[in-house]
Amino acid sequence: MRAFRYLVLAGLLGAAVTAQAAPVTYQMDPHHTQVLFSWNHFGFSNPTAALGLGNGTIVFDEKDPAKSSVDVTLPLANLDTHVSALDEHLKKPDFFDADKFAVITFKSTKVEPAGANKYKVTGDLTVHGVTKPVVLDATLNKSGMHPMMKVQTVGFDATATLKRSDFGVGAYVPNVSDEIQVRITTEASVPKAVAAK
């Protein structure tokens, strides 16, 4: 009977430790992360460009979203419109000025629940040396053990609308739209070295 009590006590202590350690840190997978932005070109078309991930960390607490956070770096060297001449033009001083401002960053300042599996992620977006607050509308697609990597994984989609002129990237407005649509999809996993502990 005494042994049983010890087992119950150990179980309760373990549960308490687990509850205290609820926020989990995930590394975003560059092979399963896309950061896309699109704009209108003279009313004729809506081109899309991709920003490749540099580094990305998500701290996620499903039970207490306020303890969650996001920190992402997007090098402009990875900018891809699928048109090499346009890639080079967007990196020039009249747009991103990538030689001077080589990365785009996003650091969350607040995460709030917004319905079932939905969140408002407010953060500081830095583009072209200018930092402005931006709100991402995020959806948790799935949380669980990744069947191939065998580590805890989360997947999110997120969207935002912003004005590029707010960041000093206003060339050719209004013929090339000021409003930019941003769409993000990502998978992020607990690093294997941490998961193995």
C-alpha positions as CSV (number, residue, x, y, z in Angstrom):
1,M,0.0,0.0,0.0
2,R,2.9,2.4,0.9
3,A,4.5,1.7,-2.5
4,F,1.2,2.5,-4.2
5,R,1.1,5.8,-2.4
6,Y,4.6,6.7,-3.5
7,L,3.6,5.8,-7.1
8,V,0.6,8.1,-6.9
9,L,2.7,10.9,-5.4
10,A,5.4,10.5,-8.1
11,G,2.7,10.7,-10.7
12,L,1.2,13.8,-9.3
13,L,4.6,15.5,-9.0
14,G,5.3,14.5,-12.6
15,A,2.0,16.0,-13.8
16,A,2.8,19.2,-11.9
17,V,6.2,19.5,-13.6
18,T,4.6,18.8,-17.0
19,A,1.9,21.5,-16.3
20,Q,4.6,24.1,-15.4
21,A,6.6,23.3,-18.5
22,A,3.7,23.8,-20.9
23,P,5.2,26.2,-23.3
24,V,7.1,24.2,-26.0
25,T,9.8,25.6,-28.2
26,Y,9.7,24.6,-31.9
27,Q,12.1,25.3,-34.7
28,M,10.5,26.2,-38.0
29,D,11.3,23.8,-40.9
30,P,12.6,25.7,-43.9
31,H,11.6,22.9,-46.2
32,H,8.0,23.2,-45.1
33,T,7.7,26.9,-44.5
34,Q,6.5,29.4,-47.1
35,V,6.3,33.2,-46.6
36,L,4.5,34.6,-49.7
37,F,3.5,38.1,-50.5
38,S,1.4,39.3,-53.5
39,W,0.5,42.7,-55.0
40,N,-1.5,44.1,-57.9
41,H,0.4,45.2,-61.0
42,F,-1.3,48.0,-62.9
43,G,-4.7,46.2,-62.4
44,F,-3.6,43.5,-64.8
45,S,-2.1,40.8,-62.6
46,N,-1.4,39.8,-59.1
47,P,2.2,38.5,-58.9
48,T,3.5,36.5,-55.9
49,A,7.0,36.4,-54.4
50,A,8.4,34.0,-51.8
51,L,10.8,34.9,-48.9
52,G,12.9,31.9,-47.8
53,L,13.2,31.2,-44.1
54,G,16.5,32.1,-42.4
55,N,15.7,31.2,-38.8
56,G,12.3,30.7,-37.1
57,T,11.3,29.9,-33.6
58,I,7.8,29.3,-32.3
59,V,7.1,29.0,-28.6
60,F,3.6,27.6,-28.3
61,D,1.4,27.0,-25.2
62,E,-1.9,25.7,-26.4
63,K,-3.5,26.0,-23.0
64,D,-2.2,29.5,-22.3
65,P,-1.6,31.3,-25.7
66,A,-0.3,34.4,-24.0
67,K,2.9,32.5,-23.1
68,S,3.5,31.9,-26.9
69,S,5.8,33.8,-29.2
70,V,7.2,33.9,-32.7
71,D,10.6,35.1,-33.9
72,V,11.5,34.9,-37.6
73,T,14.3,36.1,-39.8
74,L,13.9,36.2,-43.6
75,P,17.0,36.9,-45.7
76,L,16.3,38.9,-48.8
77,A,19.0,36.9,-50.5
78,N,16.3,34.1,-50.7
79,L,13.7,36.3,-52.4
80,D,12.1,34.4,-55.3
81,T,9.5,35.7,-57.8
82,H,10.4,33.0,-60.3
83,V,11.5,35.9,-62.6
84,S,15.2,36.5,-62.1
85,A,15.1,40.1,-63.5
86,L,12.3,41.0,-61.0
87,D,14.2,39.4,-58.2
88,E,17.1,41.7,-58.9
89,H,14.9,44.8,-59.3
90,L,13.1,44.2,-56.0
91,K,16.5,44.0,-54.2
92,K,17.5,47.4,-55.6
93,P,17.3,50.7,-53.6
94,D,13.9,51.8,-55.0
95,F,12.4,48.7,-53.3
96,F,14.0,46.6,-50.6
97,D,17.6,48.0,-50.9
98,A,18.8,44.5,-49.9
99,D,22.5,45.5,-49.9
100,K,21.7,47.9,-47.0
101,F,18.8,46.0,-45.4
102,A,19.6,42.4,-45.9
103,V,16.9,40.8,-43.7
104,I,13.3,41.1,-42.8
105,T,12.4,40.2,-39.2
106,F,9.2,39.6,-37.2
107,K,9.1,39.4,-33.4
108,S,5.8,38.8,-31.7
109,T,4.8,41.1,-28.8
110,K,1.4,39.4,-28.0
111,V,-0.5,36.3,-28.8
112,E,-4.2,36.1,-28.2
113,P,-6.8,33.4,-28.8
114,A,-9.4,34.2,-31.4
115,G,-11.7,31.2,-31.5
116,A,-11.1,27.5,-32.1
117,N,-7.5,27.0,-33.1
118,K,-7.3,30.6,-34.2
119,Y,-5.0,33.3,-32.8
120,K,-4.1,37.0,-33.2
121,V,-0.3,37.3,-33.3
122,T,0.8,40.9,-32.8
123,G,4.4,41.7,-33.5
124,D,7.1,44.1,-34.8
125,L,7.8,43.7,-38.5
126,T,11.1,45.2,-39.7
127,V,11.4,45.8,-43.4
128,H,13.8,48.3,-45.1
129,G,15.1,49.4,-41.7
130,V,11.6,50.4,-40.6
131,T,9.7,48.7,-37.7
132,K,5.9,48.7,-37.5
133,P,3.4,46.7,-35.6
134,V,1.6,44.0,-37.7
135,V,-1.2,41.5,-36.7
136,L,-1.1,38.0,-38.1
137,D,-4.3,36.0,-38.2
138,A,-3.0,32.6,-37.4
139,T,-4.7,29.1,-37.5
140,L,-3.3,26.0,-35.8
141,N,-3.6,23.3,-38.5
142,K,-2.3,20.4,-36.4
143,S,-0.3,19.6,-33.2
144,G,1.1,16.2,-32.6
145,M,3.9,13.7,-33.2
146,H,5.3,13.9,-36.7
147,P,4.9,10.5,-38.3
148,M,8.3,10.6,-40.2
149,M,10.5,12.7,-37.9
150,K,9.1,11.2,-34.6
151,V,9.2,14.5,-32.8
152,Q,6.4,16.8,-31.5
153,T,5.4,19.2,-34.4
154,V,2.9,22.0,-34.9
155,G,1.6,23.4,-38.2
156,F,0.2,26.9,-38.7
157,D,-1.2,29.1,-41.5
158,A,-1.2,32.9,-41.1
159,T,-2.3,35.9,-43.1
160,A,-1.9,39.6,-42.9
161,T,-2.5,42.7,-45.0
162,L,0.0,45.6,-44.9
163,K,1.0,48.8,-46.8
164,R,4.5,48.7,-48.2
165,S,4.7,52.5,-48.1
166,D,4.6,52.3,-44.3
167,F,8.0,50.7,-44.5
168,G,9.5,53.1,-47.0
169,V,9.0,50.7,-50.0
170,G,6.5,52.8,-51.9
171,A,7.9,52.9,-55.4
172,Y,5.3,53.1,-58.2
173,V,2.2,53.4,-55.9
174,P,-0.6,53.4,-56.9
175,N,0.0,51.7,-60.2
176,V,1.7,48.9,-58.3
177,S,-0.5,48.4,-55.3
178,D,0.5,49.8,-51.9
179,E,-1.5,47.0,-50.2
180,I,0.4,43.7,-49.9
181,Q,-1.2,40.4,-49.1
182,V,0.9,38.1,-46.9
183,R,0.3,34.4,-46.6
184,I,2.4,32.1,-44.4
185,T,2.4,28.3,-43.9
186,T,4.8,26.5,-41.7
187,E,5.7,23.3,-39.9
188,A,7.8,23.6,-36.7
189,S,9.2,20.8,-34.6
190,V,10.9,20.3,-31.3
191,P,14.7,19.9,-32.1
192,K,15.7,16.2,-31.9
193,A,18.4,16.8,-29.4
194,V,15.9,18.4,-27.1
195,A,13.2,15.8,-27.8
196,A,15.7,13.0,-26.9
197,K,16.2,14.3,-23.4
